[in-house]
Amino acid sequence: MTLCSDLLQHVQKATGQRLRNPRVSSVGGGDINAAYRVQSDDVDWFVKTNRASLAAMFAAEAAGLRELGALNEVRVPKVIYHGQCCGQAYLVLEYIALSGLSGDSAGLFGAQLARLHRKAQPYFGWPIDNTIGSTPQHNQRHDDWVSFWQQQRLGKQLEFAADNGYSGNLQRKGEKLMEKIPAFFSGYRPHSSLLHGDLWGGNASADREGNPVMYDPACYYGDREADIAMTELFGGFGADFYAAYHAEYALDAGYKTRKTLYNLYHILNHLNLFGGGYRHQAENMMDRLLAE
């Protein structure tokens, strides 16, 4: 797939930035979008495209990146522009050359993320709905975190699973767990933080100077434990990251149990996105939580 030349003309006109001698190369690694690097004498852009019906997804991602950037704790790519052209939706960001997080950069990321999480937000939810992957993520405002997690997170994924034909034990266990969720928050009342929302290892790296960078957010205001739980789901960020985070903002002891509750949301989302291979894992997580 190639990047439509009219799209580049569209962005130039909208931003007033002229591309002199543009060079376009495809960038791999994403499951949802096509991605490209656009270089010229004056700019270096990262461009994501998808079908036009997903324009709101890119608009919400741009909003999340701007809000994360405004808090000035962890570097995120600057938003250049987003819109529709050539029958496609697109998002243009600054291009950042990335390398893996390790050692000092991982520790710095842990401390920066903790400081981001310390900044309290006014409610649970977010001003707009967005997506987790390409799945709708509903962010209706709640003043109570438990009801938000029941209704806007696990409840929605279970509804999507039912619509996708996943019934039986998955739904029965899910219904039982939904009733039990308040028990996991006995004695624990989280404040609301701005969350990245999809913070697995593929969505954070370091720039050439070793500064942490995070990207591809699915932002909302919620319990910081949900972000930290996601960092552990697919391999984790290493001991330096967790040591620095805990030194800056220690987690509650009950996190060790609640992280399974938070990661169940993502496993159910993977079930809905990628198919039945995740059903057994989701049901096992429900069994462990119900046993608690």
N, C-alpha and C positions, 0 to 999 in steps of 0.2 A: 504494500500500500504506500502511496506517495502523498505528500502534503500538497493540498490544492494551492496553486500560485495565487488565485484570487483571494484566498484567505489571508495571505501575507499582505496583499494590497489593502485589504479591508482593515487589518491591524495598523498598518502604516498611516492610513487616512485617519483612523480614530485616535491614534496616539500622537501623531505628528512626528514620529520617529521614522527616519528614512533608512531603508536597508540598502547599503551600497555593496554590490558584489555578494549577494546572499548565497550561503552554502547550507544545504539541508541534509541532515543525516538521521536515519531512523535510530531510535533508542529502545532497546528491549527491556524486559523485566516485569512489565505490568500484566495483570490478569484481566483488567477491565477496559482500559483505554489504549489507543494507539498513541505513541509518543515520539517526538522529534527534537533534535537540537537544531536551532537556526542561528548561524553565525554570519556576521557581516563585519565591515570595517568599523562599525560603531556599536553594534549590539551583540549580545549573546543570550539567546532565549531558549527556554524549554517549553514546548508546545504539546498539549494533550488534546486529542480529538475523540469524539464519539458521535453517536447518532443525535440528530437535532432534538429529539424528544428528551434528551438528558441535559439540556441547557441549564435547568435549575440545579442539577447536581454540581456543575462547575461554578455556578453563581454562589452556591452555599459554601463550596470549598474556598473560593476566593474570600468570602466573608470571614470564614474561620481563620485563614492565614493572616488577614488584616488584623483581626482581633488578637490573635496570638502575638503578632509582631508589635502591636501597640503596647503590650505589657512588657516588652523589652527585657525578657529573661532568656529565652532560647531563640536562637536564630531560626527564621523560616524564610523561604523564598519570597521575594517581593512580587506582588501581583502587578503585571503589566496591563493586561486587558482580558476580557472574556466576552463571548458573544456567539453568534451563529453566522455561518457562511458556507457556501457550496453544499448545502443540505446537511451540514454537520454543526455540532456544538464544539466550542474550543475554549481552552484556557491557556493563556500565555503568562509564563513566570520567568523570573531571572534564572539563568542557568548557573548552577553551582557545581563545580567539580568536587566529587565526594569520594571519601574513603571510609573504611570501617571504623567504628568506635572501639577504642581499646585504651587501657591504661589511663593516662591523664585526661584524655578527651571523654572517656566513659565516666570517670569520676566527676568531671566538670558538668557533664550532662545531668548526672544525678543531683548535684547541688542546684543547678539552674532549674530543673523540673520541680524540685521541692519548693523553691522560692516562688515559682509560678503558681503552684498549688496552694501556697499560703494566702494568696490574694483572694479574699472572699468575694463571691458574686451574690446578686440579690435574690436568686431563686433557683430552683432545679428545673432544667429544661433549656430552651434557647429561643431567641426571637423568631427563628424560622426552622422548618423541618429541613433535613438534609438526607444523606445516604450513608450507609455503612457498606462498603463495596458499592454495588449498585442496588442494594436493598433499601427501600424507604426507611428512614429513621425519624420517628415522630418525637417532637420536642415540646409538646404542650406544657405550659407553665404549671408547676406544682410547688407548694410551700413545704411539702412533706416528701422526703427522699424515698421512703419505703413505698408509698403509693406510686411515685414516679417510676420506680424500678419495676413494680408489679405491672402497671398499666402501659407504660411507654416502652418498656424494654422486653422483659420475658413474655408478657402477655401478647405483645405484637408478634414476636417471633413464633410463638406457639400458634397464633392465628395463621401466619404465613405458612407454617408447616402443615397445618390442617388443609389449607387451600392447595398445597402441593401434594396432597395425598398421604401424608404421614399421620396416621391415626393410631388406634390401639394403645399399646403400653406407653408410647411416648406422650400421648395426650393425657392419659390417666395419671401418670406420674407427674406430668407438668401441672395438672390441676391440684394435686395434693401439695406439691411444692409451693405453688402460688399462695395457698392458704397459710403455709408455714413461714413465709418470708419474714414477717415481723419478728419472729423468734431470733433471727440472726442479728438483730439490731438491739437486743436487750442491753441497755447500759451504754450504747454507742450512738451518738447523734452527730453525724458528719456535717460540716459546713459545706457550702457549695463553692466549688473551684471551677475555673475554666479548664476543661479537659481536652486533650488531643482527640481522644475517643477511639483511636484505632492504632494504638502505640505498640505494634509488634516490631521485631528487629529490622524488618525491611523498610520501615518508615522513619528511621533515624540514622544519621551518619555523622561524619566530621568533614569540614571543609579543609582546604590545603594548609590552613594555619592551625588545624587541630580544634577549631571551634565546633561544638555540636550544632547540628542542623536537623530539624524535624520537618516533615512534609506529609502530604496526603492525609490531612486531618478529617475527622468526622466530629467536629466540635459540639460540645454542649456543656452546661453547668451541672456538675454532679459531684459525687464522692470521689476524691482523689484515688481511693483504693481501686476504683475501676480501671484507671490508667495503669497503675502499678501491676495489677493482676494481669492485664494484657501483655505487659513486658515479659511475663513469665510463661506465657502460653506456648510460644514457639521457640524455645531455646534460651530466652533471657538475654540480658545485657551485660552480664559478667559481674564479678564480685565488687569491682571498683565502683560501678554505678550504684549498686544497692548500698554499699557502705557509705558513700557520699550522701545519698538520699536520706538514709536513716540518721546520719549525723546532723543533717540540716533540719529534718522534720520527721521524727520517728513515727512509725505506724502503730496503731492500736493492736493489742494482742489478738483480738478476734479476727484480724485480717487473714490469718492462716486458714480459717474456715470460709470466710466470705469470698476469698479470691476464686474459689470454685463456683460460687453463685454468680460472680461477675463474668467469669470466662464461659459459663454455660451460654450466655447471650451470644458470644462469638461463635461457639460451636454450633448452636442452632442456626446462626446466620450462614455458616459454611454448609450446613445441611441444606438450607434453602437455596443457596447459590450453586453448590457443586454436586449435590446429590446424596444418595443414601449411605455412602461410605462413612458419614459422620453420625448416623443414627445411633449406632451402638455406643459410641463415645458419649453422646448426649445422655442416653439413658443411664449409663454407668455413673455419670456425674450427678444425675438426679438421685440415683440410689444412695450415693455417698452423702449427699446433702440431707436426704430424708432420714438417713441413719443418725445424723447429728441431733 
